[in-house]
Amino acid sequence: MGMIREEDKRYLKEEFEKILIDNVKLNLFLTEDEGCAHCRDAKQLLEEVAELSDKIELEMHSIHDEIAKDLGIFHAPSIVVVDSEGELDSRVRFTGLPSGYEFTALIKDIMYVSRRQLEISEKTIEELQKLNSNLKIEVYVTPTCPYCPKAVLLAHQFAMASERIAAEMIESLEFPALAERWGVMSVPHTVIRNLEKGNAVQLVGSYPEVYLLGFVKDADAGKEIDTR
């Protein structure tokens, strides 16, 4: 039995034919360890997605491979969405299975990267070019959260627009230790970490673009903020 319903496959195949322009690579990182409860599902899901368009390439790796170490990937399953020119590097990530509502985020990311066209404003993109620090945006989610994909997609678009930002969806039920580190109680829970100054900005809920931009600027300025 497939992970994607047949009617959804037909719809996505048609949408991909209309929308996708450049090739997109999905780097999937797995492990054969018994503790990876969702590795098999992640492999099947991405194989089914890749079959829907010749513009989508799936490349699989072990988290024990050198490439995983180079990219700082330690958890499986993990997905890195890469553009055809490699300009995104490893800035757009999913840690955990993008199932439920999060499947939408994966599909939209593929479209953004392939078309090189985002939904955030030109003004926001211009402001993101002014960042001085390297930031990481972690968005903690669950598959049943209807508001989480919006938060993930906004963070991923910020990462697509700025070389200073890496953005990662983290499935908090699959990786409770990561969620507990930040006291995640409800989702979406976003943590914007300044990798140079060590401060963090935390927020809960799905915020509009202009507000997230403000929080990103706060993190860039070295502010420590917790809105919970």
N, C-alpha and C positions, 0 to 999 in steps of 0.2 A: 504494500500500500504506500502511495506517495505521500510526501509531506505537503505538497500543494495540490489543491483540488483541480480536477481536470478543467472545469469552467474557468478557474482563475488562471490556469496555464494558458488557455486560449486567449484570454483577455490580455495578459501580460505580454505574450508573444506579439500580439497586434500592436500594443503600446510601444514595445521596444522597437519594432519595425518602423514606427512613425517617428520616434523620439531620438533613439541612439544615433550618434554620429561617430565619435572616436571610440577606440577600444578601451575597455576597462578590465583591469585584472583584480581578481579577488584572491588574496593570499590567505589561505586557511591554515591555522596552526593547531595541530592535534597531538594527542598522546595516546599510547596504548595502555596506559595505567588504568587499573580498574576504577580508580577514583573519578575518572572523567565520565560522568553519567550522560553527558550530552554530546560527546564527540561524534558518535555514530550518527545522531540526528543532524548535527551541523554539516557533516560530510554529505549526507543525503540531500539536505535542503539546498546546499550550494551547488551540488551536481545538477539538481533539477532546475535551478535558476540559470546556470550556465548553458543548459540545453535549449533555453528559450531564445537565444540570440548568438550569432557568431561574433558579435561584438564583445561578448563577455568571456573572459578566460579565467579558468580556475586553476590555481597552483597550490598544491598541498605540501605542507612541511611538518616536521616534528618539532615540538617546542625544545627538543634537545639538539636541534640542528644549529649550526653556527649562525645562520641568518636570524634565528629567533634571539640568540644572545646579542647580536649586533643591534637589533631593533628594540631590545629590552622587553621582550615578550616572555612571560613566565607562566601564564595561565592558559589552559585549554578548555574549550575551544576559544580561539581568538581569530578575528578577521581583520585584515588590513585592506582598505580599498585604495587602489593605485590607478593613476591615470596613465595614458599611453606613453607620455613623455617622462614619466617618473618624477614630475615636479612636486607632487604631493608627498613624496617620500613615504613616511609611515604615520602621517599626522591624523588620518581618519581611521578610527578603530572601533571594533565591537569586541568586548570581552564577555563571552557568554553567548548562548544561542539567541539569535534575533527572531524569536518566535512571537506568536500573538500579535499585539499591536506593533511590536518592534520590527516585524517583517516589513511594514510600510517604510520605516526609516531606511532599511537596507535598499529597497527598490528605488526610493527617491534619491539616495546617495549615488546609485549607479547612473541615474538619469542626469543628476547635476554634473558628475564627473565627465560623462560622455559628451554632454552638450557644452561643457565649460560655461554654463549659465546658471547663476544662483538666483534665489528669490529675495535675498536681502538687498537693501538699497545701496546705491552707489555712494551715498554719504557715509553709510556704515563701513563700506569697504575702504573708503579713503581714511576714515578714522583708525581703522585697524592697521593701516600702514604706518601709523605714527607710534606704535608700541615700542617700548625700549627694552622690555624684559621678555624672556621666554616663559610662556605660560602653558599650563595643562588644564584643560577643562574636563572634569570627570562627571558624567551624568549617571547617577544610580537609578535603576529602573526595575520594574517587574513586568512580565508579559501581559498582565491583565490591566495595566494602567493606561487608560485612554489618553492621558495628557502627556505621557512620557515621550512618545515619538516626536512631538513638536519641540520639546526641550533638546532632544538628541540632534534633530535635524538642524536646529539653530546653531548649536555648538559645532557641529560638523561643518556647516557653511562658514562659520568664523574661521575654522582651521583651513578650509579650502581657500579663503581669502587672504590669510596672513601666514607667512612662514614662521612667525613668532608663536603660533598657537598649535598645539596638538589637542585633539578632542577624542574622548573615549566614552562609549557607552559601556556601563558595567552592570551586569545582571546581578542584583543584590541577593537574590535567593540562591543563585549558584555559587556566589562567592561571598558568604556572610562575613568572613574575616575582614575583607576589604571594606564592606559596608559598616561594620562595627567600628572600624578605625575612625570613622567620621560621625558615628552616632546616628546612622541613618535609621529613621523611624517611619518616615513616609516618603513617597516618591511622586514626581521626580525630585531628587535631591542633587543639587549641583555644587561641586567644589571647584573653584578656580584657584589653582596653585601657582604661585610665582616661584619658578624653579631656581631663580637666582637669589632672591631676597628671603625666601622661606616662609613668607606669609600666605594666607589663604582667605578667600571670600566664599562663604557658604550661603546658599539660598534654597528654599524649598518651594516647589511649584513651577509652573510653566510661565515664564515671563515674556512679555513682548520684546522684540528686537532692540528697541532703544534702551530698555532697562538692562538687558543683558550686556549691552555695550558699556553702559555706565559701570556695572559691576566689574567688567573686564578692565576698564580704566582704573578702577579702585585697586584691583589686584596688581596691575602694572605699576601703580604708584607706591606699592608696598604696604597698603592698608590691610589690617586684619579685621574682617567683618563677619559676623554670624547673625543672619536675619531671623533665625528660628525663634 
